[in-house]
Amino acid sequence: MTFNKEQAIGIFDSGVGGLTVAGAIRNILPHENIIYFGDTAHLPYGDKSSDSIKYYSKKIADFLIEQNCKVVLIACNTASAHAYEEVKKYLGDKVKVFNVIDPVIDYISNLTNLTNVGVIGTKGTIASGTYSRKLKEKMPDVDVSCLATPLLAPMIEEGFIFDDISNAIIRTYLSNPKLKAVNPLILGCTHYPIIRNQIRKFFDFNVKVIDSGHLVAVLIKDYLNRNKLLNYDNHPKYRFCVSDYTVLFENISEMFFEDEVKLEMIDLWK
Ligand code: DGL
């Protein structure tokens, strides 16, 4: 397939959490057109079966191909864990597919003196075993401690971020003995960068807290550069599509993207 630089970067997530990754893409690649799809009709993916996540992800990938995207980024850890291989096979040589797990694994495997890497994420991401398998493949001598923290994503979506409720939930999860000796800690959910500082504070700023946004954005920039697909538009176009529109989604989208967001409803399943 041949592409041109004006074609958009296609990004999808189960909902609006992936907008933290879209924001990182915009920061590193400010001249790129972006089409974002949030599958708000089916979230949370963290509680869905692997087969459902694969089915939804392929349908969204079809949509992004119809929109002529020059790359596809799965900006959801749960979909990256369950559906990346399937989507990659499904799209074949139509387009390059990125996920949000591999860039973090590659980054961490280049760090030295690690003894215990921690991962927090949705039930689906942790149950898939993807992080521990991939980390162990690259670093067999390092311990990996994974913990499902399913209340964090809805907590953030409900706006509990700097208060007693969020402090109690964060403290309860992070005091789990599994996470006692971890460093670094991977934020294995695209919602979690919103509470990165509270997480760092819990560990007295002594634990390195890593998320995928910046890392995957740098990787995509490098890919576009090598393939002469970098865009130089000073007025790039952003489209934010969701499979179910509510005013609440629109309002919280702006918190994740850190800019104005107008959602467009596109029902892929009608
Ligand atoms: N944004 C999703 C992730 O990174 C989590 C939300 C969900 O469960 O749908 O895994």
Residues whose N, C-alpha, C, O or C-beta is under 5 A from the ligand:
A	BS01	DGL	S14 G17 G18 L43 P44 Y45 G46 A75 C76 N77 T78 T122 A153 G188 C189 T190 H191
